[in-house]
Structures are given as C-alpha cells and as structure tokens.
C-alpha cells in the first residue's frame, strides 16, 4: 500500500551575515564602558529595504482585520523569518556583513524591526528608524543584544561587559567598567521607556532608570546559563530564560510553562512575550518554536536553515501560515508520516511533506517534530477513507445541512468537510500549520457495498467517494488553503470504482515508482489520474529508506 503525501516548498537561499561595522576590540574609551555610547551620524551599517536574501516571509502578511500576535526570528547571517502573518520588511540575508547578527527588536507599533550585529552595526527595516550604531568604534567587548525605547522610537545596545549604548534614547546607566561575575547576555526596556534591565549569564539582574529589581537567580546553581530577559506589559516583573528552556519569573510575570528538563535538539536562544504578557514564545538555534500561555504557535523554521537562529521579536500578525508556494522544478525531497517518528530523512532536501492524519480517526502524534524537520515551507497531508460508523466526525450535520440517515451524499460531503476541519485544527494546535495540503486517496483492500462502510476503507459507490473528496476540498477552499490530491491512475480508478466523471481541478501528486532514475518522465500529463496539473511525483518508496519525491 502506498503511504505518502505531498508538500511544496522552496529551499532557503544561502545567507551570509555579520554586522556592517567595525570589529569589536579596544579602547576602554569606547562607550561600552558605560558612557552613552551614542555615535549619531556614524556609518549606519543599515540599509533599510535592502534585498532580503531570505525567502522566508518574502510575501508580506496582511495586518488587516483581527490582529493576532506572532513573531519574527533572525538568524546569525541576517536572515529574517516571518510567522503567523507578521509582515516581512526585509533582511540582511545574502549581504556581506562584517560580524554576525546577535539580536533583534521590533518597533513599538510593530511596523518594523532592527537587527544588531556583534560589532554594534544596526540594520533597520520597515518603520524602524536608524539612529546610529557603534559601527566605527572598537569595542571592549562585543554587543550581545538590543532593546527598543517605547517612548522615543530609539534603541539601546548592550555589550557583554554591561556597557550600554543609547541611540535616540536616554542613557540611564550601565555596568560598563564595573566588576560583574559573568557576561551580560541581554536587556529589556520598561514599558514607558523610563529604564531598562540587564541580565548576566548567571541570572543576576541589574536595573537602571525606573526599572525596579524584582529578584534574580544570583547564587542559584543553574543547569544551563541564562540567555535573555523580557519584561511584562506592566513593567512590574520580568522573565529570565536559560539555554535549556528554563523560565524564571519575577514580579507579576506568570509562569506558563517551559521545555526545561526535556531534551532539546539545540539550545534556546531567545524569548518573546505576547503584548498582554499572558504567554510567550521561545525559539532554539534550529528555529524550533515553543509556545506557552496565549501565545499562538505560528510555525517554526526548523530543518532548512543556513545559519542558526539568534533572536526573535513579537509583532502584529493575522494567524496566516506560510504562503502557498511550489517547489522549484527538479527539486528532490521526502514525505514522512507517523512511521518515521524517531528517524527523519537526512539533509540535503528541498521537499518536506508531513502526515497530519494517518486516517480520519488517527492523528500523527509526531506532527510537531516532523513539521520542524520539514521546515518553514512544509506541506501537509491527510489520509482519506469513507466513514466507518454513522455519525463519525459529525457527518450527520455540517455545511451541507442536517442529513437524513438515508441521505448518503449529504453524509459523505459533511464527513469529508469535517475530517479536514479536524485535521487543520490539530495542525494549528501542534504549531505545524501550512498553506498547501494534500488528500491521500488510495484504496485500502476491497471496497465495501455499505455506507458507512463499517471498516477502514472505501465504499464501492464511486459517486459517494467523489462527494466525500469534494467536501474535503471545499473545506480547504473555505479556509483559503491550497489543496491537491495524492494518488495514481490505478489507485484513483479503484476508489472511483471505474467512474472517470469526477475530475476536480486541483494539483496532483502522482505516485509512480517506475522511473526512479528519471522522475521527470512522470510529470507528463499522460500520468494524470484526474486531469489536474501534476505538481509532484513520488518516484520511490526507498530513497535511503524513505519515500522520495520530485517536483515537476
């Protein structure tokens, strides 16, 4: 039995990065020692609106309508990745930089963001104004982070020795030139811009301006070092986050959960709270996202990055998944399901397609991890069959009305529709949403004359099966998602029981293992099973032990 799925995606372009600014070593006279560090008018190292270099998020999300908080993440080479419909304003991906990017901050209105490199080079995008950088200074220690001033629209940079550099923002003090037990790793601003906190890797907190001290981890043995700090919406508390995902909350900051104590594929590198501080996200170096409280998981960039993620920032999204895209013709990759829970295909790969449901009744328990493997441009699929028992998946009611017990066409339509709605809800809950989905349509043993079929399989009534598939496709259409069908001429014929009249105008993913050395041969329309355009070919079930896929 062919078990597969299709997905469409683009491999991320190679990105390079570094800050456009001088390298960071030298005179203590540099403002890293605690002076304002302001060098307004110096070479910016910022080219707002430059070519993105990263395909992630290149189609700006819409912020019209309901705003759903989501996030950007930035990688060390300057790539920026948008999730949950936050607009993409540009990145430094593909641009030559002197030093790696180490931090990111969004503007107060969420209409732009800054990146900062370890030499203090600042890069501004969207409505983020450039107010200066340390690009022409030699720093005592490298810059490790930044924070936006909510009051002025300016920003602060912080170096690992605790030196603070203010640009378009008041200077309230620093730890520069003072003895600190461990390197400073981050900073956070108060909500009114009247102060800020610094934190070091041991969890000691240093407040300045109107920022109050609510506690720290000083003197407590930690499993892994602290890597950042974030303030609550009221400014009366903050969180510290460690590299193992441990969360330490102080003041009015709530603990909503963490991955602390669990095995991570890479260390946590950043955290961002929701605007109301009722939840937060964390991201690891591989781009995997962990969401807690009311933070919506808008997706992750895990699996296909050219440089590690180093930072993230909250922004106004709309809940949209990554935009629908097709893989570049000639691309190769894999599709995986619950059978690959503990063993993912190796890189390199472009195509990454993941099973959401192995049947309308069985969700993939490994979806979140497999979606992270597939990466930002993943696509998803679900295995479709006829209903087993009456009332399954609420098929007696739905968009096609309240069905009489003898109205099998109504039941089939509702069943297909509700099956898709359940699968999409599960993908959202797992933070694994995508814009392109596939229906896996293949025979499962012999067909059954009864309907519902009373077993795992398809009805012998091809017209009812067509109604079911049509209901499923309509569900995707109503949600604004692109949907196609995975099958083959042989399998489609069995499910339709020889009826060739149903030809939905949707993309096809064709299973054909007869041309493993030249899968492009199957891209010919003569291999179409329902008359739709062939987007993908599953050319083998043994590409290093996995299902192999090719993009037409």
N, C-alpha and C positions, 0 to 999 in steps of 0.2 A: 504493500500500500504506500503510495506516495504521500509523504507528510512534508509539506513545505509552506512557504509563504513568500511574499514579495515585499520589497521595500525599495524606495528610491532615495538616492542621496548623492551629494557631491562631496568628494574628498576635500578636506580643508587645504588651502594652498600653503606652501611653505612660508612660515613667517619668521622674521628676524626681529630682534629688538634690542633696545638699550635706550638710555635717555640721551637726548641731544643736549649734552652739557659736559663740562669738563670732568675728568676723573676726580675722585674724592680722597685726597690725602694732602695734608699740610697744615699751614699756619693756624695756630690756635686763634689767630686774629680773625679767622673766618667766623661768621656769625653762628656757627654750630656751637660755639662756646656759650651761647646764651643771649647774645645780642639779638636784635630783631631778625637779623639775617636778611633783611629786605634789600633787594637789589633791583628795585623797579627800574625798568628801562634796559636791563641787560638782555643779552641774546635770549630770546624766548625758548627755543627748543620746542616750540609748539607750532604746529601748522594745522589749525582747526580746519576741518573739511578735507584733509588730505585723503588720498586713495586708501580705502580701508585695508586692503590686503587680506582680509579675513572674510570668507563668505558667510560666516555665522551672522545672521541678523541683517544681512545687507538689504533686505526688503523691510523698510521701516514698519513697525507695528502701529496700528491706529490707537490713539488715545481717546477717540470719540466715545461717548456713551459712558457706561459704568467704568470707573477706574478700579482695577484690581492690582494691588501692589505686587510687583515682581522684581526682577533684578537683572543687572549686567554682571558679567565677570570678565576679568582681564588676565591675560597670560603674560609671561615674562618677556615675550618678544613684541608686546604691544598690541596683540590681537584682542578685540573686544567681541563678546558674545552676548546677544540679547535673548531673553527668555520671557515667556508669558505675555508677549505683545509689547514689551517696552521698546520704544523707538531706537533704532541704531543710528548714531550720529557720526560714526567714523572711528578709525583706529590707526595705530601706527604699524599694524601688520604689514610686512613687506617693505618697510622703510628701514634704512640703515640708522641704527642708534648706537650711541657710544657705550651705554650701560643698560642693564636690564630694567624693565619696569618692575616696580615693587609695590605700588599702591594705586588706589582708585578712589575717587569721591564724586558723588553726584551733586548737582546744583540744588539749592533749596526748593525750586519748583519742579525738579525732575526733568527739566528741558535740556539737559546736557550733562557732561561729566569731564573730569580731569583725570589724566594719568600722570604719575610721577615716577621717575627713574631713580636708581640708587645714587646718581650724582646730582640729583635735585632738578634735572630737566623736567619741565612741566609741559604737558600736551593738552590742549583744550579743544572741546568738541561741543556742538550744539550751542546753547546759550551760555556755556561756561566761558567766562572772560579770562584772558591771560593777564595776570597782574605782576608777573615776574617769576624768576627762578634763581637757583644758585648755579646756573649753567656756566658762568665764567669764574666761579670760585673753586679753590681747592679746599676741600672739607677735611676736618679732622677725622670724622667717621662718616660712613655712608648714610644717606637718607633711607629710612625704613617705612615711612608712611606719610599720610596726609589727612587733613580734615577740612571740610568746608565751613566757612563762617556763615551761619544762617542770617545774620544781620546785615552784613555788608556785601555778600557775594564774593568775598575774597577767600583766602585759604591759608592754612598753616602747613608747613612741612616739619617733620621731626626726624632727627638723626639718632643713630644707635647710642650715642653718648648723652642723649637727652637734650641736645641743642634744638631750639625751636626757631624756625624762620617764618616770619609773617609777611604776607603779600596781600595788600588790600584788606588787611585785618589787623586789629590791635594786638600788640605783644603784651602778654601777661606774665611772662617769666619762663624759665626753663631749668633743666638740670645740667645744662652745659657747664663744664668746669667744676662740677661738684662730684664727690665720690658716690657712685652707685654700685651696688653689689653685682649687677648683671646688666646686659644691654637692654636699652629701651626698645620695645618692639612695635609700639603703636600709640595712637592718640585718638581721643574723641572730644567733640565740642559740646558745650552746653546748648540747650535748645534756643536760647536768646543770643548766643554768640558772645556772652559775657565772660567766658572762661573755657578751660579745657583740662582734660586729664591726660597724663602719660602713664604707661604701664611698662614694667620691665618683664623679662622672661621668667622671673621667679614669682611674678604676680603682685609685686609691690606697686602701689598706685600713688601718683604724685599730682595733686590738684593745683590749679592756678586760676586767678581771677575769681569769679563767683562759683567755680566748681567746688563742691563740698566733698569731703572724704567720707565714704560710707563703709569702708572696710577693704581688706586686701587678703591675699594669700601669703603674705610675708611670713616666713618662719614655718610654713607648712610644706612638708615633703610632697612634691608632685611627681606623678608618673612621667609626664612629658611637660616641656616648657610651655608657658603662656605665649600666645602668638598675637593677641589683639584685645581690644576693649571697645565696647559700644555703649552709648548712653540711652536711657529710657526717654520717652516722649516728654516727661515732666522735668527731666534733669535731676530728679531726686533718687537716682540709682543708676547702676551700670552692671553690665556683664563682663566677665573675663572669659576668654575661650582658650583652651590649650590645644596643642597639636594632636592629641588623641581624641579630641572632640569633647573633652570635659568642659562643663559650663559651671561657672562660679558666679552666683547672683548676689548683689548687694543693694541695700536701699529698697526701692519699690520695684526692682527688677524681678520678674517672675521666672521661676524655673519651669520650662515647658517640655524639657526632655533633651537628650543628647545621645550621641553614639559612643560616649565614653565607656570604656570597658569592653567594647566589641572590636573585632579585628577589622582594620581599615586597609584598603588597597594602597593608600597613600595618606600622608598626614593632612589634617585640617589646616588650611592656610588663611581662612578669612570667615567672618560672620557679618550678617546684616540683619537688623531688626525691622519688623513691619512698622509703619508710621504710628500706629497706636500702641506699640510695644507689647502687643498681646501674642506675639510669636516671633520667630526668627529663622533664618536660613544659615546653614554652614556649607562650605564648599571645600573639597580636598584638592590636592595638586593635580589629580587626574580629571578634575572638572565634575566629579560626582557631587550632587547636592542633597543635603539632608534638611528637611523642613519640619518645624515644630510649632505648636500652638495654631494660630490662624494664618500662618504663612503658607500660601499656595505653592506647591512644587511645580514650577513652570517648565521643568526639564533640566537636563544636565548636558555637559559637553564631553562626558567621559568616552574614552576609546579611541578618538581620532585626532588628538591634539598634537601640534608640532612643538609646543613648548608648554611647560607646566603653568597651571593657573596660580596666580599670586594674590588676587584680591577680588572683592565683589562689592556692589553698591545697590541699594534699593532704588526702584524707580516706578513711575506710574504705568502699569500695563493694562491689558484688556483680557487676559486669560488665554490669548491665542497660542496655539502650538507653533512650532517652526513652520514656515511657509512651504507649500507644496512645490517640490522640485523633482526633476527626474535626474537619474544618474547620467553622467556623461557617457555617450555611446562607447562601447568597448570596455566599460568598467567591469571588474570582477568582484565577487564577494560571497557572502554566505547568508543563509537563513537558518535560524535556530529556534528551538522550542523547549518545552519542559524537559525533554530528554537530554538537553545539554546544560542542565542546571549547574553542574560543577566543572564543566570543561568547555571553554569558549574557543572558537577558531583563532588562530594566531594572526597577527599583522604580517604583511600589509593587506588591507582590504578597503574597498570603497563602499560596496553594498553591504548593508546590515539590516536584516529584516527579522522581526521577532514575533513569536506567537503570543497572543493575549489570552486566547481560549482554545484549549485542545478539543473542546466540544462546547455546545451552548450551556452545558452544566458544569464544566470544569475549567476554572481559571488557572493560568500559569502561575505557580507560586514563586517562580524565579523571575518574574517580569521586570522588576526594578533593576536587578543586577544585569540582566541580559540587555535591557534598554540602555544602560550605561555603557555596556560593551559596544552596542551598535552605534552610539554617538548621537550627536545633535540632529543629524539628518536621517535618523532611523525611520523606517516604516514598519507598520504593524499588520498582523493578520489574525483572523479567527477561523476556526474550523466549523463548517456549517453542515447540519443534517436536519432531518424532519423532527418534529416534536415527538417525544416518547409517550407522554401521557397527556390527557386533556387538562387544559389549564396551565400547562407548563410555561414559565416565563410570562405569565399573564396574557396568554394568547387569546383568551375569550374576550378581551377588550383592548382597545388601543386606537390608533389613528384611523383605523378602518371600521371603527364602530364597535358596538357590543354584539358579539357574534352568537347566533343561534348554534346549538350543539351540532346541527347538521350542515352549517354553512362553512364547509371546509376551506373555501377560497378566502373567506374573511379571517378564519383562524390562521391559515398559512401566512397571509400578509402581516397580521399582527405579530405572529411568532417571529418572523424574520426581522421585523422592525424592533421589537422589544429585545431580541437577542443582541442586536447591535448596540442598543442603548445601554444594556447591562455591561457589555464589553468595554464600551467607551468610558462609562462611569468607573469601571475598575482600573482602566489605564490612567485616568485622571487621579484616582486615589493613590496609585502607585507612583505618581510623578513621572509617567512614561508616555505622555501623550505625543501624538504625531498627526500630521495633516494628511498623510496618504495611508490608506488601509486597503487590505485585500481580503476577499472572501475565498477561503479554501474550499472548493467544490469538487469532491471526488466521491466515487462510490465506496460503500462500506458493506462488503458482502452482497448478498442478493437483496433486491428491493422487496418491499412489503406491500401487500394489497390494501391493508387497513390504513386509516389515517385518523388520529395519530398512530404511529407505526408500532408502538409497544416495545420498541427495542432501539438500539443505536444504529441508525441507518436512514435510508431514504424511502419515500413512498414510490410505488410503481406508476403513480399518476404524474407524468411529466409536467402537465399543466399546473398541478398544485405545487410542484417543486419550483416551477418558474415564478408562481405567485410568492412563494417564500423568499426566493432570492430577490425578487423585485421589492418586497417590503424591506429587506435588509439594505438594499441600495438606496431606497428612499430615505431611510434613517440617516445615512451618511450625508446625502444631499441636503437634508433639512438642517444639519449641523454645519454645513459649509465645508465638509471634508471631501477630499478626493477619494474615490473608491474604484477598485478594479477587481477582477476575478482571476484566481489561480485554478487552472485545470489543464486538460489535454483533450484532443479530439476524441480519444477513446473514452476517457472518464466523463466528459461532458455528455457524450452520447448515451452513456449508461444512466446518468442522473436524469436526463431528459427523456429517457426511455424511447429514444429514436425520434422524438419530436424536434425538428430543427427550426420551428417557427419563432422560438424565443431567442432574440439576438440583442441583448442590451448593449447600447452604445457606450461601453466603458473600456478602459485599458485592460489588456490581457497579460497575464504572466503564464507562459506556456511551459509545462513540464514535458521535456523531451530529452532522453538520455542517449539518443542515437548518434549524436555528433559531439562528443566531449572535446575533441581536438579543434573543432570549429563551430562553436555555438551560434555564431552569427548566421549560419545557414538557416537556423530555425526562426530568425527574425522575419523571414519571408511570409507574406500574408497567407500562403497556402497552408501554413501550420496553425492559423487562427481556428479556434473551436467555436466562436460565436460571432465572428465578423468584426470584432473590435480591433483597435491598433495594438500590436504586440510591443509592449514596453520592456519585457523581461523574459529571460529564458532560464529555467532551472535545468542545467545541462548535465548534472551528475548527482548521484547520492553519495559520492565518495571523493570529494575534494579534500584530501587529507583526513578522511573520516567524517566529513560534514557535507551537507547539501551545498552544491556550488551554483552560483547564479551569475548571469551575464546580462548586461544592459544593452538593449538594441538602439 
